[in-house]
Amino acid sequence: MSTTHYRHRYEPAELDRISWKIVEELQHNARISWTELGRRVGLTTPAVTERVHRLEKLGVIRGFHADISLERLLIFVRLSMSGPESLVRTFQQQVKTWDEVMECHRVTGSDSFIVKASVVSMEHLERFLDKLGHYGSTATATVLSSPVLQRTISEKVVDQFHSGK
């Protein structure tokens, strides 16, 4: 997995139809062989391999991941902070070291961060919330079900956005 040579993270990459097909196929099955991927998108194995490496260098493909079910004890925590910017910076460094944290996003609005975490028990949740409590007030939500899991982004979505639909 190549994570270097990223463009600015908000600069959209220009992808042609074949690159979009590659991105869509890999979102469905990241373990697909280069040969099968090439067959599905109409490229030779070396050509599709080069395209995937180019998409990695552009930062479009950040990695290949296993889809792990965390539904039992997956929680979302909204953290509201008030205080000096140094507190925010301290939290941003500390949250990276907590094994429970699957994702952490700085957000707009009344909350400062949304943290996606996995805990193994209510006692674990309580200890995790105690850690977060040093930085601000928390509100938790537990996943009951997931009507939409990880949706595949496609060229169609981008085209609809640009056409105003």
DSSP file (Angstrom, degrees, kcal/mol; ACC not computed):
  #  RESIDUE AA STRUCTURE BP1 BP2  ACC     N-H-->O    O-->H-N    N-H-->O    O-->H-N    TCO  KAPPA ALPHA  PHI   PSI    X-CA   Y-CA   Z-CA
    1    1 A M              0   0    0      0, 0.0     2,-0.6     0, 0.0    61,-0.1   0.000 360.0 360.0 360.0 123.1    0.0    0.0    0.0
    2    2 A S        +     0   0    0     59,-0.2    57,-0.1     1,-0.1    59,-0.1  -0.871 360.0 167.5 -99.7 122.3    1.5    3.3   -1.1
    3    3 A T        +     0   0    0     -2,-0.6     3,-0.3     3,-0.0     2,-0.2   0.209  50.0  93.0-117.5  14.5    0.4    6.3    1.0
    4    4 A T        +     0   0    0      1,-0.2    55,-0.1     2,-0.0    -2,-0.0  -0.545  67.1  42.4-101.1 171.6    2.9    8.8   -0.3
    5    5 A H  S    S+     0   0    0      1,-0.2    -1,-0.2    -2,-0.2     2,-0.1   0.779  75.1 169.7  65.0  30.7    2.7   11.3   -3.1
    6    6 A Y        -     0   0    0     -3,-0.3    -1,-0.2    53,-0.1    53,-0.2  -0.424  31.2-130.5 -68.5 144.3   -0.9   12.3   -2.1
    7    7 A R        -     0   0    0     51,-0.9    -1,-0.1     1,-0.2     6,-0.1  -0.372  56.2 -61.5 -74.6 171.5   -2.4   15.3   -3.8
    8    8 A H    >   -     0   0    0      1,-0.2     3,-2.0    -2,-0.1    -1,-0.2  -0.363  58.3-119.0 -53.7 138.0   -3.9   17.9   -1.5
    9    9 A R  T 3  S+     0   0    0      1,-0.3    -1,-0.2    -3,-0.1    -2,-0.1   0.655 109.3  45.7 -67.1 -15.7   -6.7   15.9    0.2
   10   10 A Y  T 3  S+     0   0    0      2,-0.1    -1,-0.3     0, 0.0    -2,-0.1   0.372  86.2 101.3-105.0   4.6   -9.5   18.1   -1.1
   11   11 A E  S <  S-     0   0    0     -3,-2.0    -4,-0.1     1,-0.0     2,-0.1  -0.799  75.1-130.4 -88.5 114.4   -8.3   18.3   -4.7
   12   12 A P        -     0   0    0      0, 0.0     2,-0.3     0, 0.0    -2,-0.1  -0.372  15.8-126.4 -68.5 141.5  -10.4   15.9   -6.7
   13   13 A A        -     0   0    0     -2,-0.1     2,-0.7    -6,-0.1    46,-0.0  -0.652  18.7-124.5 -83.6 141.0   -8.6   13.4   -8.9
   14   14 A E        -     0   0    0     -2,-0.3     2,-0.4     0, 0.0    -1,-0.0  -0.790  35.4-175.4 -87.1 116.6   -9.6   13.3  -12.5
   15   15 A L        -     0   0    0     -2,-0.7     2,-0.1   140,-0.0    40,-0.0  -0.921  16.2-142.7-117.2 139.0  -10.6    9.7  -13.4
   16   16 A D     >  -     0   0    0     -2,-0.4     4,-2.3     1,-0.1     5,-0.2  -0.355  40.7 -91.0 -86.5 177.5  -11.5    8.2  -16.7
   17   17 A R  H  > S+     0   0    0      1,-0.2     4,-2.3     2,-0.2     5,-0.1   0.872 126.1  50.9 -59.9 -39.5  -14.2    5.5  -17.1
   18   18 A I  H  > S+     0   0    0      2,-0.2     4,-2.4     1,-0.2    -1,-0.2   0.918 109.2  50.4 -66.9 -41.9  -11.7    2.7  -16.8
   19   19 A S  H  > S+     0   0    0      1,-0.2     4,-2.5     2,-0.2    -1,-0.2   0.902 110.4  50.8 -61.7 -39.7  -10.2    4.1  -13.6
   20   20 A W  H  X S+     0   0    0     -4,-2.3     4,-2.6     2,-0.2    -1,-0.2   0.907 108.8  51.3 -63.0 -40.9  -13.8    4.4  -12.2
   21   21 A K  H  X S+     0   0    0     -4,-2.3     4,-2.7     2,-0.2    -2,-0.2   0.912 110.2  49.6 -61.9 -41.5  -14.5    0.8  -13.1
   22   22 A I  H  X S+     0   0    0     -4,-2.4     4,-2.6     2,-0.2     5,-0.2   0.939 111.3  48.7 -61.7 -47.4  -11.3   -0.2  -11.3
   23   23 A V  H  X S+     0   0    0     -4,-2.5     4,-1.7     1,-0.2    -2,-0.2   0.913 113.1  47.7 -59.6 -44.5  -12.3    1.8   -8.2
   24   24 A E  H  X S+     0   0    0     -4,-2.6     4,-1.5     2,-0.2    -1,-0.2   0.930 112.3  48.5 -63.8 -46.0  -15.8    0.3   -8.2
   25   25 A E  H  X S+     0   0    0     -4,-2.7     4,-2.3     1,-0.2    -2,-0.2   0.909 111.3  49.8 -61.5 -43.0  -14.5   -3.3   -8.6
   26   26 A L  H  < S+     0   0    0     -4,-2.6    -1,-0.2     1,-0.2    -2,-0.2   0.811 106.4  55.9 -69.3 -28.9  -11.9   -2.9   -5.8
   27   27 A Q  H  < S+     0   0    0     -4,-1.7     3,-0.2    -5,-0.2    -1,-0.2   0.843 111.6  44.5 -69.2 -31.8  -14.6   -1.5   -3.5
   28   28 A H  H  < S+     0   0    0     -4,-1.5     2,-0.2     1,-0.3    -2,-0.2   0.875 137.7   3.3 -76.3 -38.9  -16.6   -4.7   -4.1
   29   29 A N    ><  -     0   0    0     -4,-2.3     3,-1.3    -5,-0.1    -1,-0.3  -0.741  56.4-178.8-153.7  97.0  -13.7   -7.1   -3.7
   30   30 A A  T 3  S+     0   0    0      1,-0.3    -4,-0.1    -3,-0.2    -3,-0.1   0.603  84.9  63.0 -73.1 -10.7  -10.2   -5.8   -2.8
   31   31 A R  T 3  S+     0   0    0     -5,-0.1    -1,-0.3     2,-0.0    -5,-0.1   0.352  72.6 127.6 -95.6   5.7   -8.9   -9.4   -3.1
   32   32 A I    <   -     0   0    0     -3,-1.3     2,-0.1    -7,-0.1    -3,-0.0  -0.307  65.9-109.9 -61.0 143.9   -9.7   -9.8   -6.8
   33   33 A S     >  -     0   0    0      1,-0.1     4,-2.8     4,-0.0     5,-0.2  -0.393  19.6-119.2 -73.3 155.1   -6.7  -10.9   -8.8
   34   34 A W  H  > S+     0   0    0      1,-0.2     4,-2.8     2,-0.2     5,-0.2   0.879 115.5  54.6 -60.5 -36.5   -5.1   -8.4  -11.3
   35   35 A T  H  > S+     0   0    0      2,-0.2     4,-2.2     1,-0.2    -1,-0.2   0.941 111.3  42.5 -62.8 -48.2   -6.0  -10.8  -14.1
   36   36 A E  H  > S+     0   0    0      2,-0.2     4,-2.3     1,-0.2    -2,-0.2   0.898 114.3  51.5 -66.6 -40.3   -9.7  -10.9  -13.2
   37   37 A L  H  X S+     0   0    0     -4,-2.8     4,-1.8     1,-0.2    -2,-0.2   0.931 110.2  49.7 -61.0 -45.1   -9.8   -7.2  -12.6
   38   38 A G  H  X>S+     0   0    0     -4,-2.8     5,-2.7     1,-0.2     4,-1.3   0.900 109.7  51.4 -59.3 -41.9   -8.2   -6.6  -16.0
   39   39 A R  H  <5S+     0   0    0     -4,-2.2     3,-0.3     1,-0.2    -1,-0.2   0.911 110.2  49.3 -61.4 -42.5  -10.8   -8.9  -17.6
   40   40 A R  H  <5S+     0   0    0     -4,-2.3    -1,-0.2     1,-0.2    -2,-0.2   0.813 119.5  36.0 -69.1 -30.1  -13.6   -7.0  -16.0
   41   41 A V  H  <5S-     0   0    0     -4,-1.8    -1,-0.2    -5,-0.2    -2,-0.2   0.453 114.0-109.3-105.4  -1.1  -12.4   -3.5  -17.0
   42   42 A G  T  <5S+     0   0    0     -4,-1.3     2,-0.3     1,-0.3    -3,-0.2   0.826  76.3 117.3  82.2  32.8  -11.0   -4.5  -20.4
   43   43 A L      < -     0   0    0     -5,-2.7    -1,-0.3    -6,-0.2    -2,-0.2  -0.889  66.1-104.8-127.0 159.5   -7.3   -4.1  -19.7
   44   44 A T     >  -     0   0    0     -2,-0.3     4,-2.6     1,-0.1     5,-0.3  -0.352  40.8-104.5 -72.1 163.3   -4.3   -6.5  -19.7
   45   45 A T  H  > S+     0   0    0      1,-0.2     4,-2.3     2,-0.2     5,-0.2   0.932 121.4  46.8 -58.2 -48.8   -2.9   -7.6  -16.4
   46   46 A P  H  > S+     0   0    0      0, 0.0     4,-2.1     0, 0.0    -1,-0.2   0.893 113.0  50.6 -62.1 -36.5    0.2   -5.3  -16.6
   47   47 A A  H  > S+     0   0    0      2,-0.2     4,-2.1     1,-0.2    -2,-0.2   0.916 111.8  45.7 -68.0 -42.0   -2.0   -2.4  -17.6
   48   48 A V  H  X S+     0   0    0     -4,-2.6     4,-2.4     2,-0.2    -1,-0.2   0.879 111.1  53.8 -69.3 -35.8   -4.5   -2.8  -14.8
   49   49 A T  H  X S+     0   0    0     -4,-2.3     4,-2.2    -5,-0.3    -2,-0.2   0.927 109.9  47.6 -60.9 -44.7   -1.6   -3.3  -12.3
   50   50 A E  H  X S+     0   0    0     -4,-2.1     4,-2.2     1,-0.2    -2,-0.2   0.893 110.7  52.0 -63.7 -40.6   -0.1    0.0  -13.5
   51   51 A R  H  X S+     0   0    0     -4,-2.1     4,-2.4     2,-0.2    -2,-0.2   0.920 109.5  48.9 -62.6 -43.8   -3.5    1.8  -13.2
   52   52 A V  H  X S+     0   0    0     -4,-2.4     4,-2.0     1,-0.2    -2,-0.2   0.927 111.4  49.5 -63.2 -44.2   -4.0    0.6   -9.6
   53   53 A H  H  X S+     0   0    0     -4,-2.2     4,-2.3     1,-0.2    -1,-0.2   0.886 110.6  50.7 -62.4 -37.8   -0.5    1.8   -8.7
   54   54 A R  H  X S+     0   0    0     -4,-2.2     4,-2.0     2,-0.2    -1,-0.2   0.901 108.5  51.5 -65.2 -40.9   -1.2    5.1  -10.3
   55   55 A L  H  X>S+     0   0    0     -4,-2.4     5,-1.7     1,-0.2     6,-1.5   0.848 109.6  51.0 -64.8 -33.6   -4.5    5.4   -8.3
   56   56 A E  H ><5S+     0   0    0     -4,-2.0     3,-1.1     4,-0.2    -2,-0.2   0.930 109.2  49.6 -66.4 -45.5   -2.5    4.7   -5.1
   57   57 A K  H 3<5S+     0   0    0     -4,-2.3    -2,-0.2     1,-0.3    -1,-0.2   0.838 108.9  53.0 -63.7 -32.6    0.0    7.4   -5.9
   58   58 A L  H 3<5S-     0   0    0     -4,-2.0   -51,-0.9    -5,-0.1    -1,-0.3   0.643 114.8-119.2 -74.5 -14.3   -2.8    9.9   -6.5
   59   59 A G  T <<5S+     0   0    0     -3,-1.1    -3,-0.2    -4,-0.5    -2,-0.1   0.536  84.3 116.9  85.8   6.3   -4.3    9.0   -3.1
   60   60 A V  S   <S+     0   0    0     -5,-1.7     2,-0.7     1,-0.2    -4,-0.2   0.931  78.8  43.3 -70.1 -45.8   -7.6    7.7   -4.6
   61   61 A I        +     0   0    0     -6,-1.5    -2,-0.3    -9,-0.2    -1,-0.2  -0.907  66.7 173.8-100.8 115.8   -6.8    4.2   -3.2
   62   62 A R        -     0   0    0     -2,-0.7     2,-0.3     1,-0.3    -1,-0.1   0.621  60.2 -44.0 -96.0 -16.0   -5.5    4.5    0.3
   63   63 A G        -     0   0    0    -62,-0.1     2,-0.5     2,-0.0    -1,-0.3  -0.965  51.8 -95.1 168.9 176.9   -5.4    0.8    1.1
   64   64 A F        -     0   0    0     -2,-0.3     2,-0.3    -3,-0.1   -37,-0.1  -0.990  45.3-172.9-123.0 125.1   -7.0   -2.6    0.9
   65   65 A H        -     0   0    0     -2,-0.5     2,-0.3     3,-0.0   -35,-0.2  -0.864  26.0-120.7-127.9 151.3   -9.0   -3.6    4.0
   66   66 A A        -     0   0    0     -2,-0.3     2,-1.0   -36,-0.1    -2,-0.0  -0.657  31.2-124.3 -81.4 144.9  -10.8   -6.5    5.5
   67   67 A D        -     0   0    0     -2,-0.3     2,-0.4     2,-0.0    -1,-0.0  -0.810  34.4-171.0 -94.0 100.8  -14.5   -5.9    6.3
   68   68 A I        -     0   0    0     -2,-1.0     2,-0.7     2,-0.0    -3,-0.0  -0.787  21.3-128.5 -99.1 132.9  -14.7   -6.7   10.0
   69   69 A S        +     0   0    0     -2,-0.4     3,-0.1     1,-0.1    -2,-0.0  -0.715  36.5 161.3 -82.6 115.9  -18.1   -6.9   11.8
   70   70 A L        +     0   0    0     -2,-0.7     3,-0.5     1,-0.1     4,-0.4   0.047  32.6 121.8-117.0  22.5  -18.1   -4.8   14.9
   71   71 A E        +     0   0    0      1,-0.2     3,-0.5     2,-0.2    -1,-0.1   0.789  60.8  68.2 -61.8 -29.7  -21.8   -4.5   15.3
   72   72 A R  S    S+     0   0    0      1,-0.2    -1,-0.2    -3,-0.1    -2,-0.1   0.946 124.1   1.9 -57.7 -52.0  -21.9   -6.0   18.8
   73   73 A L  S    S+     0   0    0     -3,-0.5    46,-2.0     2,-0.1     2,-0.5  -0.183  86.2 138.6-134.9  43.6  -20.2   -3.2   20.6
   74   74 A L  E     -A  118   0A   0     -3,-0.5    69,-1.8    -4,-0.4     2,-0.3  -0.788  30.1-176.8 -88.4 129.1  -19.5   -0.5   18.1
   75   75 A I  E     -AB 117 142A   0     42,-2.9    42,-2.5    -2,-0.5     2,-0.4  -0.895  22.9-147.0-126.6 155.7  -20.2    2.9   19.5
   76   76 A F  E     -AB 116 141A   0     65,-3.1    65,-2.3    -2,-0.3     2,-0.5  -0.985  17.0-164.6-117.9 133.5  -20.1    6.5   18.3
   77   77 A V  E     -AB 115 140A   0     38,-2.9    38,-2.9    -2,-0.4     2,-0.5  -0.976   8.9-153.7-122.6 126.7  -19.1    9.2   20.7
   78   78 A R  E     -AB 114 139A   0     61,-3.4    61,-1.7    -2,-0.5     2,-0.5  -0.869  15.4-162.5 -95.0 130.0  -19.7   12.9   20.2
   79   79 A L  E     -AB 113 138A   0     34,-2.6    33,-2.7    -2,-0.5    34,-2.0  -0.960   5.9-164.9-118.5 121.9  -17.2   15.0   22.1
   80   80 A S  E     - B   0 137A   0     57,-2.9    57,-1.7    -2,-0.5     2,-0.4  -0.922  13.2-171.9-105.7 127.6  -17.8   18.6   22.7
   81   81 A M        -     0   0    0     -2,-0.5     2,-0.4    55,-0.2    55,-0.2  -0.913  13.1-179.2-120.7 144.1  -14.7   20.6   23.9
   82   82 A S        +     0   0    0     -2,-0.4    -2,-0.0    53,-0.3    30,-0.0  -0.994  44.7  64.4-137.5 141.0  -14.3   24.1   25.2
   83   83 A G  S    S-     0   0    0     -2,-0.4     5,-0.1    53,-0.0    -2,-0.1  -0.922  85.2 -17.4 141.7-169.4  -11.0   25.6   26.1
   84   84 A P    >>  -     0   0    0      0, 0.0     3,-1.5     0, 0.0     4,-0.9  -0.247  58.4-114.6 -70.0 156.1   -7.8   26.5   24.5
   85   85 A E  H 3> S+     0   0    0      1,-0.3     4,-2.4     2,-0.2     5,-0.2   0.765 113.8  69.4 -58.5 -27.1   -6.6   25.2   21.2
   86   86 A S  H 3> S+     0   0    0      1,-0.2     4,-2.3     2,-0.2    -1,-0.3   0.834  94.2  55.8 -63.3 -31.0   -3.8   23.4   23.0
   87   87 A L  H <> S+     0   0    0     -3,-1.5     4,-2.5     2,-0.2    -1,-0.2   0.903 107.3  49.0 -65.9 -41.1   -6.4   21.1   24.5
   88   88 A V  H  X S+     0   0    0     -4,-0.9     4,-2.7     2,-0.2    -2,-0.2   0.937 112.0  48.0 -62.5 -47.4   -7.6   20.2   21.0
   89   89 A R  H  X S+     0   0    0     -4,-2.4     4,-1.6     2,-0.2    -2,-0.2   0.894 111.4  50.6 -62.2 -40.0   -4.1   19.5   19.8
   90   90 A T  H  X S+     0   0    0     -4,-2.3     4,-2.6     2,-0.2    -1,-0.2   0.931 111.5  48.1 -62.6 -45.5   -3.4   17.4   22.9
   91   91 A F  H  X S+     0   0    0     -4,-2.5     4,-3.0     1,-0.2     5,-0.3   0.924 107.7  55.6 -60.5 -44.5   -6.6   15.4   22.3
   92   92 A Q  H  X S+     0   0    0     -4,-2.7     4,-0.5     1,-0.2    -1,-0.2   0.844 113.2  41.6 -60.0 -34.1   -5.7   14.9   18.6
   93   93 A Q  H  < S+     0   0    0     -4,-1.6     3,-0.5    -5,-0.2     4,-0.3   0.906 116.3  47.8 -77.0 -43.1   -2.3   13.4   19.6
   94   94 A Q  H >< S+     0   0    0     -4,-2.6     3,-2.0     1,-0.2     4,-0.4   0.891 103.1  60.4 -67.4 -40.8   -3.7   11.3   22.5
   95   95 A V  H >< S+     0   0    0     -4,-3.0     3,-0.9     1,-0.3    -1,-0.2   0.784  95.4  64.6 -61.3 -26.9   -6.6    9.8   20.5
   96   96 A K  T 3< S+     0   0    0     -4,-0.5    -1,-0.3    -3,-0.5    -2,-0.2   0.714 100.0  52.8 -66.7 -20.3   -4.2    8.3   18.1
   97   97 A T  T <  S+     0   0    0     -3,-2.0     2,-0.6    -4,-0.3    -1,-0.2   0.544  83.9  99.7 -94.5  -7.8   -2.8    6.1   20.9
   98   98 A W    X   -     0   0    0     -3,-0.9     3,-1.2    -4,-0.4    30,-0.0  -0.708  60.1-154.8 -87.2 118.5   -6.1    4.6   22.0
   99   99 A D  T 3  S+     0   0    0     -2,-0.6    -1,-0.2     1,-0.3    19,-0.1   0.760  89.4  64.0 -63.6 -26.7   -6.6    1.1   20.7
  100  100 A E  T 3  S+     0   0    0     17,-0.1    18,-2.2     2,-0.0     2,-0.5   0.771  80.6  97.8 -67.7 -24.9  -10.4    1.3   20.9
  101  101 A V  E <   +C  117   0A   0     -3,-1.2    16,-0.3    16,-0.2     3,-0.1  -0.524  39.9 170.3 -77.5 118.7  -10.6    4.2   18.4
  102  102 A M  E    S-     0   0A   0     14,-3.1     2,-0.3    -2,-0.5    15,-0.2   0.813  73.4  -3.1 -90.0 -38.5  -11.4    3.0   14.9
  103  103 A E  E     -C  116   0A   0     13,-1.8    13,-2.6     2,-0.0    -1,-0.4  -0.983  57.9-166.3-150.5 152.1  -11.9    6.5   13.5
  104  104 A C  E     -C  115   0A   0     -2,-0.3     2,-0.4    11,-0.2    11,-0.2  -0.965  10.0-174.1-144.2 128.8  -11.9   10.1   14.8
  105  105 A H  E     -C  114   0A   0      9,-2.7     9,-2.5    -2,-0.3     2,-0.4  -0.983  21.7-139.1-128.2 129.2  -13.2   13.0   12.9
  106  106 A R  E     -C  113   0A   0     -2,-0.4     2,-0.3     7,-0.2     7,-0.3  -0.756  38.7-172.2 -81.6 131.7  -13.0   16.7   13.7
  107  107 A V        -     0   0    0      5,-1.9     2,-0.2    -2,-0.4    -1,-0.0  -0.769  23.9-114.7-128.8 165.9  -16.4   18.2   12.8
  108  108 A T  S    S+     0   0    0     -2,-0.3     3,-0.4     2,-0.0     2,-0.2  -0.454  73.7  46.1 -89.5 170.3  -18.3   21.4   12.5
  109  109 A G  S    S-     0   0    0      1,-0.2    -2,-0.1    -2,-0.2     0, 0.0  -0.569 114.1 -32.5  96.4-159.6  -21.3   22.3   14.6
  110  110 A S  S    S+     0   0    0     -2,-0.2     2,-0.2   -30,-0.1    -1,-0.2   0.742 119.9  72.1 -74.9 -22.7  -21.8   22.0   18.4
  111  111 A D        -     0   0    0     -3,-0.4   -31,-0.3     1,-0.1     3,-0.1  -0.607  64.1-156.7 -89.9 155.0  -19.6   19.0   18.7
  112  112 A S  S    S+     0   0    0    -33,-2.7    -5,-1.9     1,-0.3     2,-0.3   0.812  73.8   8.3 -94.9 -39.5  -15.8   19.1   18.3
  113  113 A F  E     -AC  79 106A   0    -34,-2.0   -34,-2.6    -7,-0.3     2,-0.5  -0.972  53.5-148.3-141.6 152.3  -15.1   15.4   17.3
  114  114 A I  E     -AC  78 105A   0     -9,-2.5    -9,-2.7    -2,-0.3     2,-0.5  -0.999  22.8-164.8-118.7 126.2  -17.0   12.3   16.4
  115  115 A V  E     -AC  77 104A   0    -38,-2.9   -38,-2.9    -2,-0.5     2,-0.6  -0.941  10.1-157.8-114.9 127.9  -15.2    9.2   17.6
  116  116 A K  E     +AC  76 103A   0    -13,-2.6   -14,-3.1    -2,-0.5   -13,-1.8  -0.930  28.9 167.9-102.7 122.1  -16.0    5.7   16.3
  117  117 A A  E     -AC  75 101A   0    -42,-2.5   -42,-2.9    -2,-0.6     2,-0.5  -0.922  31.9-140.2-137.1 157.9  -14.8    3.1   18.8
  118  118 A S  E     +A   74   0A   0    -18,-2.2     2,-0.3    -2,-0.3   -44,-0.2  -0.984  23.1 177.8-120.6 126.8  -15.1   -0.6   19.6
  119  119 A V        -     0   0    0    -46,-2.0     3,-0.1    -2,-0.5    -2,-0.0  -0.881  26.3-144.5-125.6 158.9  -15.4   -1.8   23.1
  120  120 A V  S    S+     0   0    0     -2,-0.3     2,-0.3     1,-0.1     3,-0.1   0.541  76.6   3.3-103.4  -8.0  -15.8   -5.3   24.5
  121  121 A S  S  > S-     0   0    0    -48,-0.1     4,-2.2     1,-0.1    -1,-0.1  -0.972  75.6 -98.1-163.0 170.9  -18.0   -4.6   27.5
  122  122 A M  H  > S+     0   0    0     -2,-0.3     4,-2.5     2,-0.2     5,-0.1   0.861 123.7  54.4 -67.4 -34.3  -20.0   -1.9   29.4
  123  123 A E  H  > S+     0   0    0      2,-0.2     4,-2.3     1,-0.2    -1,-0.2   0.907 108.2  49.3 -63.4 -41.4  -17.0   -1.6   31.8
  124  124 A H  H  > S+     0   0    0      2,-0.2     4,-2.5     1,-0.2    -2,-0.2   0.914 110.3  51.1 -63.1 -42.9  -14.7   -1.1   28.9
  125  125 A L  H  X S+     0   0    0     -4,-2.2     4,-2.8     1,-0.2     5,-0.2   0.924 109.0  51.2 -59.3 -45.0  -17.1    1.6   27.5
  126  126 A E  H  X S+     0   0    0     -4,-2.5     4,-2.1     1,-0.2    -2,-0.2   0.925 111.3  46.6 -60.8 -45.3  -17.1    3.3   30.9
  127  127 A R  H  X S+     0   0    0     -4,-2.3     4,-1.7     2,-0.2    -1,-0.2   0.893 112.5  50.9 -63.8 -38.9  -13.3    3.4   31.1
  128  128 A F  H  X S+     0   0    0     -4,-2.5     4,-2.1     1,-0.2    -2,-0.2   0.924 110.1  48.8 -65.1 -43.5  -13.1    4.7   27.5
  129  129 A L  H  X S+     0   0    0     -4,-2.8     4,-2.4     1,-0.2    -1,-0.2   0.852 106.6  57.5 -64.7 -33.8  -15.7    7.5   28.3
  130  130 A D  H  X S+     0   0    0     -4,-2.1     4,-0.6    -5,-0.2    -1,-0.2   0.900 106.2  49.6 -61.5 -39.9  -13.6    8.4   31.4
  131  131 A K  H >< S+     0   0    0     -4,-1.7     3,-1.0     1,-0.2    -2,-0.2   0.933 113.4  45.5 -63.0 -45.2  -10.6    8.9   29.2
  132  132 A L  H >X S+     0   0    0     -4,-2.1     3,-2.4     1,-0.2     4,-0.7   0.845 100.0  70.3 -66.5 -33.5  -12.6   11.1   26.8
  133  133 A G  H 3< S+     0   0    0     -4,-2.4    -1,-0.2     1,-0.3     3,-0.2   0.704  84.4  69.0 -59.9 -21.6  -14.2   13.0   29.7
  134  134 A H  T << S+     0   0    0     -3,-1.0    -1,-0.3    -4,-0.6    -2,-0.2   0.686 105.4  42.4 -67.7 -16.7  -10.8   14.7   30.5
  135  135 A Y  T <4 S-     0   0    0     -3,-2.4   -53,-0.3     1,-0.3     2,-0.3   0.576 126.6 -56.8-108.5 -13.6  -11.2   16.6   27.2
  136  136 A G  S  < S-     0   0    0     -4,-0.7    -1,-0.3    -3,-0.2     2,-0.3  -0.984  73.7 -40.3 162.8-169.1  -14.9   17.6   27.3
  137  137 A S  E     -B   80   0A   0    -57,-1.7   -57,-2.9    -2,-0.3     2,-0.3  -0.630  53.7-152.6 -89.3 147.6  -18.5   16.4   27.5
  138  138 A T  E     -B   79   0A   0     -2,-0.3     2,-0.3   -59,-0.2   -59,-0.2  -0.823  16.8-170.2-120.3 156.5  -19.5   13.2   25.7
  139  139 A A  E     -B   78   0A   0    -61,-1.7   -61,-3.4    -2,-0.3     2,-0.3  -0.969  19.6-155.0-140.3 130.1  -22.7   11.8   24.2
  140  140 A T  E     -B   77   0A   0     -2,-0.3     2,-0.3   -63,-0.2   -63,-0.2  -0.740  12.5-172.1-110.9 155.5  -22.7    8.2   23.0
  141  141 A A  E     -B   76   0A   0    -65,-2.3   -65,-3.1    -2,-0.3     2,-0.4  -0.988  12.8-148.9-141.7 136.0  -24.7    6.2   20.5
  142  142 A T  E     -B   75   0A   0     -2,-0.3     2,-0.5   -67,-0.2   -67,-0.2  -0.856  24.7-114.4-105.5 140.5  -24.6    2.5   20.0
  143  143 A V        +     0   0    0    -69,-1.8   -69,-0.2    -2,-0.4     3,-0.1  -0.617  33.4 174.5 -74.5 121.1  -25.2    0.9   16.5
  144  144 A L        -     0   0    0     -2,-0.5     2,-0.3     1,-0.4    -1,-0.2   0.826  69.2 -18.5 -91.7 -42.1  -28.4   -1.2   16.6
  145  145 A S        -     0   0    0      3,-0.0    -1,-0.4     0, 0.0     3,-0.1  -0.959  56.4-132.2-156.4 168.5  -28.5   -2.0   12.9
  146  146 A S        +     0   0    0     -2,-0.3     3,-0.1     1,-0.1   -75,-0.0  -0.789  17.9 177.7-132.0  88.5  -26.9   -0.8    9.7
  147  147 A P  S    S+     0   0    0      0, 0.0     2,-0.4     0, 0.0    -1,-0.1   0.800  85.0  32.3 -62.9 -26.8  -29.4   -0.3    6.8
  148  148 A V  S    S+     0   0    0     -3,-0.1     3,-0.1     3,-0.0    -3,-0.0  -0.971  74.7 178.7-129.4 117.0  -26.5    1.0    4.7
  149  149 A L        -     0   0    0     -2,-0.4     2,-0.9     1,-0.2    -1,-0.0   0.219  63.1 -23.6 -89.4-141.5  -23.0   -0.4    5.3
  150  150 A Q  S    S-     0   0    0   -123,-0.0     2,-0.2     1,-0.0    -1,-0.2  -0.591  73.5-154.1 -75.5 106.9  -20.0    0.7    3.3
  151  151 A R        -     0   0    0     -2,-0.9     2,-0.4    -3,-0.1    -3,-0.0  -0.560  15.4-116.7 -83.2 144.4  -21.5    2.0    0.0
  152  152 A T        -     0   0    0     -2,-0.2     2,-0.3     1,-0.0  -128,-0.1  -0.675  22.9-138.2 -80.5 127.0  -19.5    1.9   -3.2
  153  153 A I        -     0   0    0     -2,-0.4     2,-0.3  -130,-0.1  -126,-0.1  -0.696  29.5-175.3 -83.1 139.9  -18.8    5.4   -4.6
  154  154 A S    >>  -     0   0    0     -2,-0.3     4,-1.3     1,-0.1     3,-0.6  -0.840  43.0-105.5-133.1 167.7  -19.2    5.4   -8.4
  155  155 A E  H 3> S+     0   0    0     -2,-0.3     4,-2.8     1,-0.2     5,-0.2   0.830 116.5  66.0 -60.5 -32.1  -18.7    7.7  -11.3
  156  156 A K  H 3> S+     0   0    0      1,-0.2     4,-2.5     2,-0.2    -1,-0.2   0.887  98.6  51.5 -58.1 -41.9  -22.5    8.0  -11.4
  157  157 A V  H <> S+     0   0    0     -3,-0.6     4,-2.0     2,-0.2    -1,-0.2   0.918 112.0  46.0 -62.5 -44.6  -22.6    9.8   -8.0
  158  158 A V  H  X S+     0   0    0     -4,-1.3     4,-2.5     2,-0.2    -2,-0.2   0.919 112.8  49.9 -65.6 -44.0  -20.0   12.3   -9.2
  159  159 A D  H  X S+     0   0    0     -4,-2.8     4,-1.9     1,-0.2    -2,-0.2   0.901 110.1  50.7 -62.0 -41.0  -21.8   12.9  -12.5
  160  160 A Q  H  X>S+     0   0    0     -4,-2.5     5,-2.1     2,-0.2     4,-0.6   0.891 110.1  50.6 -64.3 -39.0  -25.1   13.5  -10.7
  161  161 A F  H ><5S+     0   0    0     -4,-2.0     3,-1.0     1,-0.2    -2,-0.2   0.944 112.1  45.8 -62.4 -48.3  -23.4   16.0   -8.3
  162  162 A H  H 3<5S+     0   0    0     -4,-2.5    -1,-0.2     1,-0.3    -2,-0.2   0.791 112.2  51.0 -68.6 -26.8  -21.9   17.9  -11.2
  163  163 A S  H 3<5S-     0   0    0     -4,-1.9    -1,-0.3    -5,-0.2    -2,-0.2   0.526 113.8-117.6 -87.7  -4.5  -25.2   17.9  -13.2
  164  164 A G  T <<5       0   0    0     -3,-1.0    -3,-0.2    -4,-0.6    -2,-0.1   0.645 360.0 360.0  83.1  15.3  -27.1   19.2  -10.2
  165  165 A K      <       0   0    0     -5,-2.1    -4,-0.2    -6,-0.2    -5,-0.1   0.467 360.0 360.0 -82.7 360.0  -29.4   16.2   -9.8
